[in-house]
Amino acid sequence: MPVLKRPINSKKVNSNIKLSSNGNEGKIKFDWSCFIFTSIQYKYFTNFFKDESHYINVMSSIYRKIIPWLENKTFIEIERENKHCHLISSEEKEGKFIQNILSKYIEKFPFLKIESFEEEGDDIFYQIGLQSSVRLIGKRIGNKFFLYFIDCYHLIYRNEIFDEDYKNYYYEPNNYRENIKIISFNEVLSECEECLECKNLEKLTN
């Protein structure tokens, strides 16, 4: 399965990243270069937000909990600590569902170009999550995690018992789609744990 490329006006993603021999032991690097900032609905899946407060809570969870928790850890360590961090094969129904979601993104937003990560098992995805419902869906290459999209409501691994009525959720921040930007931490997991409120965030996104 090819990987979604960054928008046209962004830097090109390295398509020949190879697994290093110490890929399992190297400290995790979080990469935003393939992150799709827009939200989407597909069948029962949605990652639109309920309202502004919910959006802030989700992003706070990512910046203040998930990313700091990953700091100085390896994939082996996070998988030992948390069962919500694991590979997802396209042979699983969840993996096929992720492929369909990515295809829906491309259909809805044609400017999202396709680029393959060669020799890296294009049919294998990776999920990162803590005990909250927020899950990060992406791809693991060596010790890097490339974030694709956010699963706000734990809908990739759906449990209908805990389902809510998400179909009327349509909130996105102002200009969310018109001004898509890619955050690059230049090989650093996070410059600042308070990135959500950091005055330097605007500089990072330029």
C-alpha positions in Angstrom: 0.0 0.0 0.0 1.5 3.3 -1.0 2.0 6.1 1.5 0.3 9.4 1.4 2.8 12.1 0.4 2.9 15.6 1.9 1.1 18.4 0.1 2.7 19.7 -3.1 4.1 22.8 -1.5 6.0 20.9 1.2 9.4 19.2 1.2 9.6 15.8 -0.4 9.4 12.8 1.8 12.4 10.4 1.6 11.0 7.4 -0.2 14.0 5.2 0.3 14.3 5.1 4.1 15.7 1.7 5.1 15.3 -0.2 8.3 18.5 0.1 10.2 20.0 -2.9 11.9 19.2 -1.4 15.3 15.7 -0.4 14.3 14.2 -2.1 17.3 16.6 -0.7 19.8 16.9 2.9 18.5 15.1 5.6 20.4 11.8 6.5 18.7 11.7 9.5 16.4 8.3 11.0 15.7 7.8 12.2 12.1 5.0 14.5 11.0 5.9 14.6 7.4 3.0 12.4 6.2 0.4 13.6 8.7 -3.0 14.4 7.1 -4.3 17.5 9.0 -7.8 17.3 7.5 -10.6 15.2 8.9 -12.7 12.6 7.1 -15.7 10.3 7.5 -15.7 6.8 6.0 -18.4 4.4 7.0 -18.4 4.3 10.8 -15.0 6.0 11.0 -14.6 9.7 11.6 -11.9 11.9 13.0 -13.9 15.1 13.0 -14.0 16.8 16.4 -17.1 17.4 18.5 -16.2 21.0 19.2 -13.2 23.3 19.9 -12.8 22.0 23.4 -12.6 18.4 22.1 -10.1 19.4 19.5 -7.9 21.0 22.1 -8.2 18.0 24.4 -7.1 15.6 21.6 -4.2 17.6 20.5 -3.1 18.2 24.1 -3.2 14.4 24.7 -0.8 14.0 21.7 1.6 16.8 22.6 1.5 16.5 26.4 1.0 12.8 27.0 1.7 10.5 24.0 4.8 12.2 22.6 6.5 12.9 26.0 5.8 9.2 26.9 7.6 8.1 23.7 10.6 10.1 24.5 13.8 8.1 25.1 11.9 4.8 24.5 12.3 2.1 21.8 9.5 0.3 20.1 10.2 -2.8 22.1 9.8 -0.8 25.3 6.5 0.8 24.4 5.1 -2.5 23.2 6.0 -4.0 26.6 4.5 -1.1 28.5 1.3 -0.7 26.5 -0.8 -3.2 24.5 -2.2 -0.4 22.3 1.2 0.0 20.5 1.6 -2.6 17.8 1.8 -3.5 14.1 -1.3 -3.8 12.0 -1.1 -6.1 9.0 -3.3 -5.5 5.9 -4.3 -9.2 6.3 -6.2 -8.1 9.4 -9.6 -6.4 8.9 -8.3 -3.3 10.7 -5.4 -3.1 8.2 -7.7 -3.3 5.3 -9.9 -0.6 6.9 -6.9 1.7 7.2 -6.1 1.2 3.5 -9.7 2.1 2.7 -9.5 5.2 4.8 -6.3 6.3 3.1 -7.9 5.7 -0.3 -10.9 7.8 0.8 -8.5 10.6 1.8 -7.0 10.6 -1.7 -10.4 10.5 -3.3 -11.6 13.5 -1.3 -8.4 15.5 -1.4 -6.8 14.8 -4.8 -3.9 17.1 -4.0 -2.6 14.4 -1.6 -0.1 12.7 -3.8 1.1 9.1 -3.5 4.6 8.0 -2.6 5.9 4.5 -1.7 8.3 3.6 1.1 10.2 1.0 -0.9 11.1 -2.4 0.6 9.4 -1.5 3.9 6.3 -3.7 3.8 3.8 -1.3 2.4 1.0 -3.5 3.8 2.0 -3.1 7.4 0.8 -0.2 9.6 1.5 0.8 13.2 -0.7 2.1 16.0 0.4 4.1 19.0 -1.9 4.8 21.9 -2.2 5.2 25.6 -5.1 4.3 27.9 -7.2 7.2 26.4 -9.3 6.6 23.3 -6.9 8.6 21.1 -4.9 6.4 18.7 -2.2 7.5 16.3 -2.2 5.5 13.0 0.9 5.5 10.8 3.9 3.5 9.7 6.9 2.4 11.5 10.2 2.5 9.6 13.2 1.5 11.6 13.0 3.6 14.8 10.8 6.3 13.1 7.1 6.6 13.4 5.4 8.4 10.5 2.0 9.6 11.6 -0.8 9.3 8.9 -3.9 10.3 10.8 -5.5 10.4 14.2 -8.2 7.9 15.3 -9.9 10.1 17.8 -12.5 7.6 19.0 -10.8 4.2 18.9 -12.7 3.3 15.7 -10.0 1.3 13.9 -10.4 -1.4 16.6 -14.1 -0.7 17.0 -16.0 -1.7 20.1 -19.7 -1.1 19.3 -20.6 -1.3 23.0 -18.8 2.1 23.6 -19.8 3.7 20.3 -21.3 7.2 20.4 -23.2 9.1 17.7 -20.3 10.6 15.8 -22.0 11.2 12.5 -23.0 14.8 13.5 -19.4 15.8 14.4 -18.0 18.2 11.9 -15.8 20.6 13.8 -12.4 21.5 12.4 -10.3 24.5 13.4 -10.6 27.7 11.3 -8.8 27.4 8.0 -7.9 23.8 8.9 -8.1 22.7 5.2 -7.0 25.8 3.5 -3.7 26.2 5.4 -2.3 22.7 5.7 1.3 22.9 7.1 3.7 20.2 8.1 5.6 20.3 11.4 9.2 19.3 11.3 11.2 18.8 14.4 14.4 18.1 12.5 15.0 14.6 13.8 14.2 15.7 17.4 11.2 14.0 19.1 10.0 17.3 20.5 11.7 20.6 21.1 9.3 21.4 23.9 6.7 19.4 25.8 4.4 22.5 25.8 4.4 22.6 21.9 0.6 23.1 21.8 0.9 26.5 23.5 4.6 27.2 22.7 5.1 30.6 21.1 7.6 29.0 18.7 5.1 26.6 17.2 4.4 29.1 14.4 8.1 29.2 13.5 8.2 25.4 13.4 5.3 25.2 10.9 6.7 27.8 8.5 
